[in-house]
């Protein structure tokens, strides 16, 4: 009898069981889309890389071995998307981290992902690359100015300008629809799926509450944008805060809505009714790849 493994069926039924993890995220996003307020605007779906923290500050620890979706509002925790870079040796960790040390750590993680994505940008244009689609790249310098909303104290109006020209690129109000936190105990970072409604509004009057300068390296691949951003925030006291963020976003809101509308529709073709789940599958895979390529721990 041969000792080599013969070809195996996917299962006794000849099919591969449904991936419940991806379906759960797809169901969540689909529900957020279909139950959104009846207000004109673009639906934004993004995954941010970061850490799920306990209220006390340390990373959340749960008795699970692998990547897990947390039930919304079931655990008293918070998600922090500000990245850092290196895990300090225990001897160094005995001392409180200075703001300068934290800034260095953030920049190193930022540089790690910048190098990784730049290499992918170059290799994706070469013959024989694993994906048939090359990456596109844009370096953006943006300024966000925030104003209080007249209708809701918790909502802000954001005016985005091109930092170089001063031209207004968009003026909108973001309505949060829902979040899903994904805990990744085997990885150096966790991630969060967010669904928002971006509503165009008129330019506000009055004084702004705070501003953000964004130095953004944006990589486009197929239906997704991967944004690596250094954010410098300034509040009313003019105290600057520097953050480094990494996120993947579905690039075309119109495609997202059209595929969501035909999900499971038996009057549509099989390709059309499965397109939404295929879009979310690739979206989840991109988020997972970023998490698994984190160089070391978020702080």
NORQUI-V27248 format. One record per pair of residues at least 6 apart in sequence whose ideal C-beta (glycine too) atoms are under 6 Angstrom apart, sorted by the first residue. I is the first residue (numbers start at 1). GAP is how many residues later the second one is. D is the distance in Angstrom with one decimal. If there is no record, write none. Layout:
I:GAP:D + I:GAP:D
//
This chain:
10:6:4.4 + 22:259:5.2 + 22:262:5.3 + 24:45:5.6 + 25:168:6.0 + 25:259:5.8 + 26:251:5.1 + 26:254:4.1 + 28:152:5.4 + 29:16:5.8 + 29:166:5.8 + 30:230:5.6 + 32:145:4.5 + 32:146:4.8 + 32:163:4.0 + 33:10:5.7 + 33:227:4.7 + 36:141:5.8 + 36:161:5.6 + 39:160:5.6 + 41:156:4.9 + 41:157:5.3 + 41:158:3.9 + 42:156:4.7 + 42:211:4.1 + 43:154:6.0 + 43:210:5.3 + 44:152:4.5 + 44:154:5.4 + 45:150:5.5 + 45:205:4.6 + 46:148:5.4 + 46:201:5.1 + 46:203:4.2 + 47:144:5.3 + 47:146:5.2 + 47:201:5.1 + 47:240:3.9 + 48:33:4.4 + 48:144:5.2 + 48:199:4.5 + 49:140:5.2 + 49:142:5.3 + 49:197:4.5 + 49:241:5.4 + 49:242:5.9 + 50:29:5.8 + 50:30:5.1 + 50:31:3.8 + 51:8:5.5 + 51:29:5.2 + 51:139:5.6 + 51:247:4.4 + 52:8:4.4 + 52:25:5.4 + 52:27:5.6 + 52:129:5.4 + 52:131:5.6 + 52:138:4.6 + 53:6:6.0 + 53:25:5.4 + 53:27:5.6 + 54:6:5.4 + 54:23:5.8 + 55:21:5.6 + 60:17:5.2 + 67:117:4.9 + 68:115:4.9 + 69:111:6.0 + 69:113:5.6 + 70:111:4.5 + 70:113:5.9 + 79:102:5.7 + 79:113:4.8 + 81:164:5.2 + 82:161:4.6 + 83:23:6.0 + 83:26:4.6 + 83:161:4.8 + 83:215:5.7 + 84:21:4.0 + 84:22:4.9 + 84:25:5.4 + 84:214:5.3 + 84:215:4.1 + 85:20:4.4 + 85:23:3.1 + 85:24:3.4 + 86:19:5.6 + 86:22:5.7 + 86:210:5.1 + 87:209:4.8 + 87:210:4.4 + 106:138:4.5 + 110:134:4.4 + 112:183:4.1 + 113:115:5.4 + 113:133:5.8 + 114:114:5.9 + 117:102:5.2 + 120:15:5.7 + 121:14:4.5 + 121:16:5.3 + 123:6:5.8 + 124:10:4.2 + 124:11:4.7 + 125:9:4.8 + 133:89:5.0 + 135:84:5.2 + 135:86:5.0 + 136:84:4.2 + 137:82:5.5 + 138:80:4.8 + 139:78:5.6 + 140:76:4.4 + 140:78:6.0 + 141:22:4.0 + 141:23:6.0 + 142:18:5.7 + 142:72:4.4 + 143:18:4.9 + 143:20:4.9 + 143:70:5.5 + 144:14:5.4 + 144:16:5.3 + 144:68:4.3 + 145:14:4.7 + 145:63:4.7 + 145:66:5.1 + 146:10:4.6 + 146:12:5.7 + 146:62:5.9 + 146:63:5.1 + 146:64:5.4 + 147:10:4.5 + 147:57:4.0 + 147:61:5.4 + 148:61:6.0 + 149:6:4.2 + 149:8:5.7 + 155:18:5.7 + 157:16:5.2 + 157:44:5.8 + 157:47:4.9 + 158:14:5.9 + 159:12:4.9 + 160:9:4.8 + 160:10:4.9 + 161:7:5.5 + 171:30:5.9 + 171:32:5.2 + 172:26:4.9 + 172:27:6.0 + 172:28:5.4 + 173:26:4.8 + 173:28:5.1 + 174:22:5.1 + 174:24:5.4 + 175:22:4.3 + 176:20:5.5 + 177:18:4.4 + 177:19:5.9 + 177:20:5.9 + 178:17:5.3 + 179:13:5.7 + 179:15:5.0 + 180:13:4.4 + 181:11:5.2 + 182:9:4.9 + 183:7:5.4 + 184:6:5.1 + 184:107:5.7 + 187:104:5.0 + 188:106:4.3 + 188:108:5.8 + 188:109:4.8 + 189:102:5.2 + 189:105:4.6 + 189:109:5.3 + 191:96:5.2 + 191:100:5.6 + 210:25:4.5 + 211:23:5.2 + 212:19:5.5 + 212:21:4.9 + 213:19:4.5 + 214:15:5.3 + 214:17:5.4 + 215:15:4.4 + 216:11:5.6 + 216:13:4.4 + 217:11:4.7 + 218:7:5.7 + 218:9:5.0 + 219:7:4.5 + 223:28:5.5 + 224:24:5.6 + 224:27:5.8 + 224:62:5.6 + 225:24:4.9 + 225:26:5.0 + 226:22:5.0 + 227:20:5.4 + 228:18:5.5 + 229:16:4.9 + 230:14:5.5 + 231:12:4.4 + 232:8:5.6 + 232:10:5.4 + 233:8:4.7 + 234:6:5.3 + 248:38:4.7 + 248:39:5.5 + 250:6:5.3 + 250:33:5.9 + 259:16:4.3 + 259:17:3.9 + 259:20:5.7 + 260:16:5.2 + 262:6:4.4 + 262:10:4.7 + 262:11:5.5 + 263:13:4.2 + 264:9:5.6 + 265:8:5.2
//
